[in-house]
């Protein structure tokens, strides 16, 4: 919280708390019934997600249109 107040962190501590409370997805049914297998592991997904946030990456759809924040 102090780092956020000093503008050392780009995200509010409330955002961090919210991320920690996100539910985990169980892919067992997709694996059993559809033979689905993930292409990326959780670490790779988080790295790509954070990179996209830093770079303001997006796609050509309204919800994903890239924009820099801050």
C-alpha positions in Angstrom: 0.0 0.0 0.0 2.9 2.4 0.8 4.5 1.7 -2.5 1.2 2.5 -4.3 0.9 5.8 -2.3 4.5 6.7 -3.3 3.7 5.9 -6.9 6.4 3.1 -7.0 3.9 0.5 -8.1 1.6 1.0 -11.1 -1.4 -0.9 -9.6 -3.4 -0.4 -6.5 -3.0 -3.0 -3.7 -6.8 -3.5 -4.0 -6.2 -4.8 -7.5 -3.6 -7.3 -6.2 -6.1 -8.5 -3.5 -8.8 -8.9 -6.2 -6.5 -11.0 -8.3 -5.6 -13.3 -5.4 -9.3 -14.0 -4.9 -10.0 -15.0 -8.5 -11.4 -18.6 -8.7 -9.2 -21.3 -10.3 -10.6 -23.0 -13.4 -10.8 -26.8 -13.3 -10.2 -28.1 -16.9 -10.8 -31.8 -16.0 -14.1 -32.0 -17.9 -12.6 -30.4 -21.0 -9.7 -32.8 -20.8 -11.9 -35.9 -20.2 -14.8 -35.2 -22.6 -13.0 -33.3 -25.4 -9.4 -34.5 -25.1 -8.3 -30.8 -24.6 -4.8 -30.0 -23.4 -3.5 -26.5 -22.5 -0.9 -25.1 -24.8 0.6 -22.8 -22.1 1.1 -23.3 -18.4 0.0 -20.8 -15.8 3.4 -19.1 -15.5 3.5 -18.5 -19.3 0.0 -17.1 -19.2 0.8 -14.6 -16.4 4.0 -13.5 -18.1 2.1 -12.8 -21.4 -0.7 -11.1 -19.5 1.7 -8.8 -17.6 3.7 -8.1 -20.8 0.4 -7.1 -22.5 -0.4 -4.7 -19.6 3.0 -3.1 -19.7 3.0 -2.6 -23.4 -0.7 -1.6 -23.7 -1.2 -4.5 -26.2 -4.6 -5.0 -27.6 -6.6 -6.4 -30.5 -9.0 -4.9 -33.0 -12.1 -5.3 -30.9 -13.5 -2.7 -28.6 -12.9 -4.5 -25.3 -9.3 -5.4 -26.3 -8.3 -2.1 -28.0 -4.9 -1.3 -26.6 -4.2 1.8 -24.7 -1.6 2.9 -22.3 -2.7 3.5 -18.7 -1.0 5.9 -16.3 
